[in-house]
């Protein structure tokens, strides 16, 4: 891996749960020696992508990331364009709706919305990566992936994942129950770009005890409708019926 790749991998180590990391933590998590890690961090800091804070001089994401994010959203409206639909989906189902996007081969949470109809809800964190093998969103994406086999083979239980993908293709939506979070029942549909390639997923996550047949039917209907809307506002289109996946 080149120097740029190593530096970008360091940025990926920051999460909502760990917004600040020290040199030793970053070196250990990245597998780099401290000298190399410090050199890369210093370079990222000099460009405003990282900054140091507090008496321990820990690193956190710098202000330059805000500029890049704003430029991307202005040029290619993605999150903000989808948010009104996401909020309507949450209210129509009474459950948590969330949107994920493929970023460098990984599925990253882009946005989420909660319903005001219930105080007990599935909680989300933005900017988290979702595992393909354990989430409805992951199965929905793999069902339309041009080469899913390497990702399937890397799963803890490839055969179960293959079955889930086949069911997603047959039904038009993917489904999981207590695979990523206990007592969470999730349904997801794929989202597409202008070429018909899958670029992410839209999902509804509900507390499993609340999942009645009526709620299931409501989620399926509203989720499918919202998925089409988001695909369209992103300038996308579903693949041609029967096209090879």
C-alpha positions in Angstrom: 0.0 0.0 0.0 1.3 3.5 -0.9 1.8 6.4 1.4 -1.5 8.1 0.4 -3.4 4.9 1.1 -1.8 4.5 4.5 -2.7 8.1 5.4 -6.3 7.7 4.3 -6.6 4.4 6.4 -5.6 6.5 9.4 -8.5 8.8 8.8 -10.9 5.8 8.7 -10.0 4.8 12.2 -11.9 7.8 13.6 -15.5 7.0 14.6 -18.3 8.6 16.5 -17.4 6.3 19.4 -13.7 7.2 19.1 -13.5 10.8 17.8 -10.1 11.4 19.4 -7.1 9.0 19.2 -3.6 9.1 20.4 -0.4 8.2 18.5 0.0 4.9 20.2 -3.7 3.9 19.5 -3.4 4.9 15.9 -0.1 3.1 15.4 -1.5 -0.1 17.0 -4.8 0.0 15.1 -3.1 0.7 11.8 -0.3 -1.8 12.2 2.3 1.0 11.4 5.3 1.6 13.5 5.2 4.8 15.6 7.7 6.8 13.5 5.8 6.1 10.2 2.5 6.8 11.9 3.7 10.1 13.4 5.1 11.2 10.0 1.7 10.6 8.3 -0.3 12.2 11.1 1.9 15.3 10.9 1.4 15.5 7.2 -2.4 15.2 7.6 -2.4 17.8 10.3 -0.4 20.2 8.2 -3.2 20.0 5.6 -6.0 20.5 8.1 -7.4 17.0 7.8 -6.4 16.3 11.4 -5.8 18.5 14.5 -4.4 17.9 18.0 -6.4 18.7 21.1 -6.3 18.5 24.9 -3.3 18.0 27.2 -2.7 14.5 25.8 -2.4 16.0 22.3 -4.8 13.4 20.9 -5.8 13.7 17.2 -9.2 14.4 15.8 -10.6 15.2 12.4 -9.7 18.7 11.3 -11.7 21.5 9.7 -10.5 20.6 6.2 -12.9 17.7 6.2 -15.8 20.0 6.5 -14.9 21.8 3.3 -14.6 18.5 1.4 -17.9 17.3 2.7 -19.6 20.6 1.8 -18.1 20.6 -1.7 -19.3 17.0 -2.3 -22.8 17.6 -1.1 -23.1 20.8 -3.2 -21.8 19.0 -6.3 -23.7 15.7 -5.8 -26.6 16.2 -3.4 -27.0 12.9 -1.6 -27.7 13.0 2.1 -29.8 16.2 2.1 -31.7 15.3 -0.9 -32.8 12.0 0.7 -33.5 13.3 4.2 -37.2 14.4 3.6 -37.9 10.9 2.1 -36.1 9.2 5.0 -38.1 11.2 7.6 -41.4 10.3 5.8 -40.5 6.7 5.8 -39.8 6.7 9.5 -43.1 8.4 10.3 -45.1 6.1 7.9 -43.7 3.0 9.5 -43.2 4.2 13.1 -39.7 2.7 13.1 -36.1 3.8 12.5 -35.2 4.4 8.8 -31.6 4.5 7.7 -29.7 5.1 4.5 -26.3 3.6 3.6 -23.9 4.2 0.7 -21.1 2.2 -0.8 -17.8 4.0 -0.1 -14.6 2.4 -1.4 -16.2 -1.1 -1.3 -17.7 -0.7 2.2 -21.2 0.1 3.2 -21.3 3.2 5.3 -24.3 4.7 7.1 -25.1 8.0 5.5 -28.2 9.2 7.4 -31.0 8.0 9.6 -34.4 9.2 11.0 -36.4 8.3 14.0 -40.2 8.2 14.3 -41.9 10.3 17.0 -44.6 7.6 17.4 -42.6 5.5 19.8 -40.1 6.1 22.5 -38.5 2.6 22.2 -36.6 2.6 18.9 -33.6 1.0 17.2 -30.7 3.5 17.7 -28.3 4.3 14.9 -24.9 6.1 14.5 -24.0 7.9 11.3 -20.7 7.3 9.6 -20.6 3.7 10.9 -19.7 0.9 8.5 -22.3 -1.9 8.2 -21.1 -5.5 7.8 -22.4 -7.1 4.6 -22.9 -10.5 6.2 -25.0 -9.4 9.2 -27.3 -6.6 7.9 -30.3 -6.4 5.6 -28.7 -3.5 3.9 -25.6 -5.6 3.2 -27.7 -8.4 1.7 -29.7 -6.0 -0.4 -26.5 -4.6 -1.9 -24.9 -8.0 -2.4 -28.0 -9.2 -4.3 -27.1 -6.6 -7.0 -23.3 -6.7 -6.7 -21.4 -7.6 -9.9 -19.0 -9.9 -8.0 -20.4 -10.7 -4.5 -18.5 -14.0 -4.1 -15.3 -12.6 -2.4 -17.5 -10.8 0.1 -19.7 -13.9 0.6 -16.7 -16.2 1.1 -15.3 -13.9 3.7 -18.5 -14.1 5.8 -18.6 -16.2 9.0 -21.4 -18.3 7.5 -21.3 -18.0 3.7 -24.1 -20.4 3.0 -26.6 -18.5 5.2 -25.6 -15.3 3.5 -26.1 -16.9 0.0 -29.6 -18.0 1.1 -30.3 -14.5 2.3 -29.1 -12.9 -0.9 -31.2 -15.4 -3.0 -34.3 -14.5 -1.0 -33.6 -10.8 -1.4 -33.4 -11.2 -5.2 -36.7 -13.2 -5.2 -38.6 -10.8 -2.9 -37.1 -7.5 -4.0 -36.0 -6.7 -0.4 -33.6 -8.2 2.1 -34.4 -9.2 5.6 -32.5 -10.0 8.8 -33.6 -10.9 12.4 -31.2 -10.5 15.3 -28.1 -10.9 13.2 -26.5 -7.5 13.8 -28.4 -6.4 16.9 -30.4 -8.7 19.2 -34.2 -8.4 18.8 -34.0 -6.1 15.8 -35.9 -7.0 12.6 -34.7 -5.2 9.5 -35.8 -4.9 5.9 -33.8 -3.2 3.2 -34.0 -2.4 -0.5 -31.1 -1.5 -2.9 -30.5 1.9 -4.4 -29.1 2.5 -7.9 -27.2 5.1 -9.9 -27.8 6.2 -13.5 -26.1 3.1 -14.9 -28.3 0.7 -12.9 -25.4 -0.2 -10.5 -26.3 -0.6 -6.9 -24.8 2.3 -4.8 -26.3 1.6 -1.4 -29.4 0.6 0.5 -32.4 2.0 2.3 -33.6 0.1 5.4 -36.2 0.1 8.2 -35.1 -1.4 11.5 -37.8 -2.3 14.0 -37.9 -3.9 17.5 -38.7 -7.5 16.7 -41.6 -7.9 19.2 -43.4 -5.1 17.4 -43.1 -6.8 14.0 -46.7 -7.9 13.3 -47.9 -9.0 9.8 -49.6 -5.6 9.4 -46.4 -3.7 10.3 -44.4 -6.0 8.0 -46.7 -5.2 5.1 -46.6 -1.5 5.8 -42.8 -1.5 6.0 -42.4 -3.5 2.8 -44.8 -1.1 0.9 -43.4 2.2 2.2 -39.8 1.0 2.0 -40.2 0.0 -1.7 -41.8 3.3 -2.5 -39.1 5.3 -0.7 -36.3 3.3 -2.4 -37.7 4.2 -5.8 -38.0 7.9 -4.8 -34.4 8.1 -3.5 -33.0 6.3 -6.6 -34.8 8.8 -8.8 -33.7 11.9 -7.0 -30.1 10.6 -7.1 -30.5 10.4 -10.9 -30.5 6.6 -10.8 -32.6 3.8 -12.3 -33.1 0.2 -11.4 -31.3 -2.4 -13.6 -33.2 -3.8 -16.5 -35.4 -6.7 -15.5 -33.6 -10.0 -15.9 -30.2 -8.3 -16.4 -27.2 -10.3 -15.2 -26.0 -9.5 -11.7 
